[in-house]
Amino acid sequence: MSVAVSVPELFIGITAAFQGIPELSFGNIVGANIIHFTLALALATIVLGELKFESNNVRTSADFTIFFALFPFLLMIDGALSRVDGVILISSFFIYVVWVFSKRERFSQNYKPIAMDGYHALSPIEKFRQVMRDMGQFIVGMGVLLLSAQGIVSSATYFASVFHVPLVTVGVFVVGLGTALPETYFAVSSARRGNAWMVMGNLLGATVLTASFVLGLVAFLEPIIITDYAPFVTARAFLILSAIAILLFSRPDKKITSREAFALLTIYMLFAAAQVMAQ
């Protein structure tokens, strides 16, 4: 699911890189990750009542996620995310994937197969037709996403030029909010079904994937050169603040309560207000 909900960030990142404005992708990913740590996590926790980190693997994965979210800022100390930095980010993602799948005990549960609308009762020809329909829907969906990414990048560029706002700021506040909606919706939907594992897996996975693989790919295609750090100051400060809040909230009893969720919501509202006032 984290791969599926991160497709918008991937397409926007590739489109922005090919158009020579990779900083838009960087702002998009930073803004989306702030929402993962605050708005999405808080809403899911409020629905659940409390969000427990019952497994040590999940606790460790949450720590890794916070590191990955902040890692690009460390690589940008020299003022740029170079192609070498991009390779480092992509490599770190695959190292994380190897670690996740090395924890085989987490994936050792047996589940009963779920019937797919009588799929197994269909004849071979009917199965083939259904597969072709599904493939057609998939191709159409991918095409819509590609066109949407192109439209978002063009609109963001126009918005930035008309209102004299840095592209990074547009990416953080506007595009980031839009691309984080799938993760937020899925987190709340999973919480309503009482599935805390899906909430954590989706948000943690999406954050790691976008901050390492997607951003690394963008930097490899088109290095991100930072000439003005001002637009990053607020986003970086609130990303660090939200990461610290999650660490403090989840450390003592391995859970985030509803009261702490409202604190995360407050952090997001302060972030939104700071972004608006900065313009």
N, C-alpha and C positions, 0 to 999 in steps of 0.2 A: 504493500500500500504506500509506503514512503516513496518508492520509485514512481508509482503512478501519480501521486499528488505533486511530485516535483517536476513533472514534465513541463508545466508552464515556465518555471524558472529556467529549465534547460533550453527550451526553444527561444525564450527571450534573450538568454545569455548568448547563444550562438548568433542570433540575428543582430544583437547589439555589437558583437565582436566583428562580424562581417561588415557592419556599417561604420566601424571605427570609433564606437562610443562604448567601450567595455565598462566604463565607470557606471553606466546605467545599470548593468547587471550586478555590479558590486553593491550598489545602493539597494537594489531590489532584494538581494539575498540577505543583507544585513537587516533591512526592515522586516522581511518575512520572519527571520529568526527571532527578532525581538517579540513579534506577535506570538511565535511558538512558545516562548518562555513566559509570556504574560497573559495575553488575552485568551489564546486557545487553551492553555493549561489551566487557567483560572476558571473558565466556563465549564470545562469538563469536570474539574474538581467540585464545583458548586453543584452540578447535576448529580455526581456520585455521592456527595457528602464529605468524602475525603479520598485522597488518592494515595494508595499505599505503594511503597517500594519494597515488596515482599521478598524479592529475590536479590541476592548479592550481585548477580549478573546485571540486573536492571540498575542497581545502585551504581555499579562500576560503569555501566554504559552511560548513565546520566552524567557522571564525571567526565567521561570521554567526550560526550556531546558538548559540554560547556567548553572544554579545551578546543575542540574543533571550531566552535563558533568564534572563539577569540584568536585562534591560530593565524588567520589571514592578516590581522592587525600586527602581529609580531613580524610576519614576513615583509610587511610594508614599512618597516622602520627606515629603510633606505629610500622611501618615497615612491616605490613602485612594486607591482606584482609582475615579475618578469616571467619569461617562459620557463626558466629554471624553477622559480617558485611554483609555477603551475604544475610542473612535473612532481615537485615535492608534495603538493596538495593531493594530486591524483594518486600518488604512491601511498600516502597516508590513509586515503580512503580504502584502498585494497588491503592494507595491513589491518585496518579496523574490521573489514569484512571477514578476513581470515580468522581474527580473534572471535568474532561473533559466532561463526559456524564451527569453531573449535569447541564451543560449549555444547556438546552434543546432548547432554542431559536435559537441556532446556527444550530440545526438539524431539524428545523420546516418547512423548505422549501419543497414544493411539486414538484416532478419531474415526467415528463411523462415517462412511461416505454419504454425502447428501444427494438425494435424487435431484436431477436437473430437469424438472418439468417433463419427466418421462423420456429423457434422452436415450436411455439404454433400451427402451422398448421400440425405438424407431428402426426402420429398415435401413440397410446400408445407403441406399439412394437418398432417403430422407435425412440421414445423418450428414451425408455429403452436402446436401442443399443447406442444412442448418449451419454447417461449418463455413460454407461460402457466404451465407448471409452475415454471419458474425465477422468474417474477415472483411467483408464490404463495409460493415459499420465501423470496424476498427480503422480502415483506410480513410473513410470519410471523416472520422473523428480526428485522426492525425492531421488531415488536411486542414480542418477547421482550426486546430491548435496552431498550425504553422501560419495560417492567415491571421489569426488572432495575435500571435507574437509580432508579426510584421506591423499590424495595426497599432499595437500597444507601444512599440518602439517609436513609430512615426508620431503618434499622439503625444508621447512623453517628450520627444524632441521639440515638437511645436509648442507644447505647454511651457516648457522651460524657456524657450526663446521669447514667447509673448509676455510672460510674467516675470522674465529676467530672474529665474530661479535656477540654481545649479542642477545639472542632470542627476547628480548623486542624490540631492534632496528629493527630487521627483521620484527617483527609484526607491528611496527609503520609505517615504511617507505615502505615496500614491500607488505606485506599482507594487511595492511590497505588500500593502494591504490587500490588493486585488489577488495576487498570486498566493497569499496565505489563506484565502477563503476555503479552498478544498481541504487543507489540513484541519482548519478550525471546524468546519462542518463535520468532517469525519470523526474528529475527537469528541464533539458533542453527541453525535449520533451513536458512537460506541459507548459513551458514558450512559446514555439513556437505556442501553441494553445491559448495563452493569459490567461491561467488558473493559476493565482498567488496563489489562495487558495490551489491548489494541490501541488504547489512547497513548500509552507510553511508547510502544513500538513505533507508531506512526509519527509522533512528534519528534522523538529522538532520532529516528532514521532519516526523516526529512531534513532535519537540521544538519546532521552529519553529511548527508549526500550533497546538499546544496553548497555548504560551506567548504567542502573539500573537492569532490569530483566536478561538480558543475562550475564552481569558481575557478578551479584549476584548469579545466578545459578552456574556459573563456580567456584566462591569462595566457595559456599556451597559444591560442589562436591570435590574440591581440593583447600584448602586455598592457597592464593598467598603470598609467603614469599619473601620479597625484601631484598636482601643482598648487592646489589650495586645500589645506587640511580643515578649514573652517566648517564645511558641510559635514565632515565626519565626526566632529567633536561631540555633538549632542547624541548622535546615534551610537557612537562607541561608548559614551558614558552610560547610556541607558542599557546597552547590551551587557556591559560589565555589572551594572546595578542589578539587573534582572537575574543574571547568573549567580551573583552573590546571594541574592534573596532565596533562590531555589536551594542553594547549598545550605544556607542557614535553616530554612524551613524543613528540609527533608533529613537533615543529619540526626537530630536527637532521637526521634522515634520512627524513622523511615516512612514518613507520610507527610502529605500536605493537607491541612485542614481547610474548611470553608472560610474561616477567618483569614487565614494566610492567602487564600485564593483572592479575597477582596483586596488584600494588600498588593497582590500582583496586578489586579485590575487598576488599582490606583497608580501603579508605576506606569502602566500603559497610557492612562489618561494624562499623566504628567508629561510623558514622552510626546503625545500628540499635541498638547498645549505648547510645549517647548518648540516643536517643529513649526507650529503656526506663528508663534511670537518671533521666531528667528527670522521670518521673512518680513 
